């Protein structure tokens, strides 16, 4: 999607490491405020969450297949301002939260979601795996189920939330929900597609390369928060 008549747009890459959901929301809020204030052109926040189930604007507890099991596992259920329904985040999942001004990239909300899906499709293709979109719902699917979830929020033209790619998350956690509130939709993983478990670091590098190509962005620095 790189536009030939403009230079790559610099974005600050921040690797938040393993982090619970609510602190990551605060990191997004701070990044969003910085972009609105003109203090930064944008950010890409990467995180591996502690186990959590989130309910987007279209989600409700009807999408929780087994709330008792979630409670026994100590997995919180959190309401989120992102679009979409019910999803799970946890260890073994690469989550990316771009915080950027859509107009800088000549995008609207629909084309932005398509671009995020395209990044995941490129990552899968780099492993020789085939992914596809579903016209009925956002995200990326393989033959085995939903391998990536997309849910975004746009406020005053600046994005937050983003995309989560299943590398090797705990399948018993996923079994407690109906992804997208669609009974029968299964969660797929990159590990199952490949027949091996790639490291998050390996997948991360492929994701970053695909993101820069798709968005015409230059990730100018890396800050890690322990």
N, C-alpha and C positions, 0 to 999 in steps of 0.2 A: 504493500500500500504506500510505499515511499513515494512522495511527490517530487518529481525531478526538478521543479522550479523553486524548491525551498531546501535549505540545509537541514540536516538532522537536528531535531529538537532535544536539548539536553534535559535529562531527568536524573534525579538523585536516587540511587539504589540503596535501600536500607534492608538489611537482613536482620529480622527481629528474633531469629532463632526459634526455640520452643517457647510458646507464650499462650496464656489463657485468652479467651475471646474478648473479655471486657477491656483488658489493657490494650489489646490490639485495636479496639474501637477508638480508644483515646489517642493512640498513635495516628490513626487515620484522621481524627478530628484536628489534631495539631497540624498535620500535613495539609489538610484541606484549608485551614485558616491561613497558612503560609502562602499557598497558591493564590487565594483570594486577595491577600494583602500585597501581592506582587513581590514577595520575598523569595520566591522560587518559581521556576517554570513548571515544576511537577516532580512527582515521586513515583517510584515503584517499590512498594513494601512487600517483602516476602516473609512468610511465617509458616511454621508447623504448629498447629494449635494443640493444646490439651483437649481431650475429648469433650465435645459439646454438640448439642442439637440446636439449630437455629430455625426460627419461624420467620420467614419473610413476610412482606406485606400481604401476599395471597395465602399465607400459611396459617394453619390453626392446629389445634391438638388432635383433630381427627386424623391427621397424617402420622400420628405416633402409633405405630403398630403394637408396641408393647411398652407402655409408660412405666409399668411396674418394674420391668427389667432395667429400664434406664435408671430408675431410682435406686435399685439394688446395686447397679454398677457405679453409682455416684456421678452419672453424666447429667449435667444441668441442661435445662431447656430455656433458651434465651430468645426473646423477641428482637427482631432486627429490622432496620429501616430499608434494607435492600429489597429489590424486587424478587419475585419468585415465591416458592412455597417452603417445604420442609427439607432441610439437608443436614448432613452430619459433617463435622470437622474433627480431625484427630491425628495422632501420630501416623506417619506413613503417607501423609497427604501434603502435596505442595500447594500452598495457597498464595495467590498474588493479588495485591490490592493496588492497582494503578490510581494515582490521585493526579489528575491532569485536567486542563481546560480543553473541552471538546473542540472549540472553534480553532484552537491552535493546530489541530490535526484534521480540520475540515470534516469533522464527523458529527452526526446526530446520534441519538441514543441507539437507534436500531443498527446503524452501521458500526457503532462502537461495539455492541454485543457480537455482531458478526465478526469483527476483527479479533476479539478475544477468543472466539471459537476457532478462528483461523490459526491463531498461535498454537492452540492445543492440537489441532489437526496436523500442523507442521511438526510438532514434537513427536506425535505418533508416527508420522511418515518417516521421520529420521530413524526410527527403530524398525521400519518395515511393517508397521501395523496400519491397518485401515480404520479410519474413523468416519463418522458421518453426523450430519445435523438431523434433527427431527423437526419438521415444520410445525408440529403441535406444541413443542416446548423448547426452551433454551437449553443449551448444554451440548455435549459431544457424546456420541454413543459408539460402541463397538458391537460386534455380533453377540457379545455376552451381556450387554447392559450399558448403563450410564457410567462413563468413565470420567467425566468432568462436569461440574456444575457451574453455571454462570448466574450471578445475581448482582445487580448494580444499583447504585443510587446516584442521581445527578442533582446537585443543589447549586443554584446560581451558576450553572454551566460547568461546574467542576465535579468530577467523578469521585466515587468512593466505592468500597466493597469490590467485587471482582470475580475471580475464577479459582476453582479448586480442582486439582488433578489428582485422581486416586492412583498412587504409586503402589503402596502395599498396606493400606489401612486394615484394621481389625474387622473382619467380616461379621463377627457377632454383634458389633456395635451397629453396623448398617442394617442388620436384620431387625432392629427395633423400630425402624421407620419405613414409611412408603415415600421414596424420593419423588419430589414434585407432587406429592399427594396422589400419585398414580399407583394404585395397587397392581402388583405384578411387575413393576419396573425394578430390575435388579441393579445392584451396583457392580460395575466391572472394575478391574484394576490393571494397571500396566504390567505388574508382576505376573498376573495370570495370562495376559496376552503373550508375554515373552517366554514364559516358562522358566523365568529366573527373577531374582529380586534386584533391580537396579538400585543404586544408592540415590538418596535424595540429591546429593551433591551433583551426581551425573545428570540427573533429570533437570536440575536447576540450570546447569550450564546450557543445555539444549533449549530450555524454555527462554532463557535470556537472549540467546542468539535469535530465536524465532520472533520474540517480541520486538527486538530492535529492527529486524527486517520488516515486519508487518506494519509497525507504527512509524517507521522512519525516525526512530529515536536514538539518542546516544546516551547510554548510561554512564554518567561522568564520574561517579565516585561510589565507593562501597563503604558503608558504615555498618558495623555489626553491634547490635545491642545484646549484651549477655543477660 
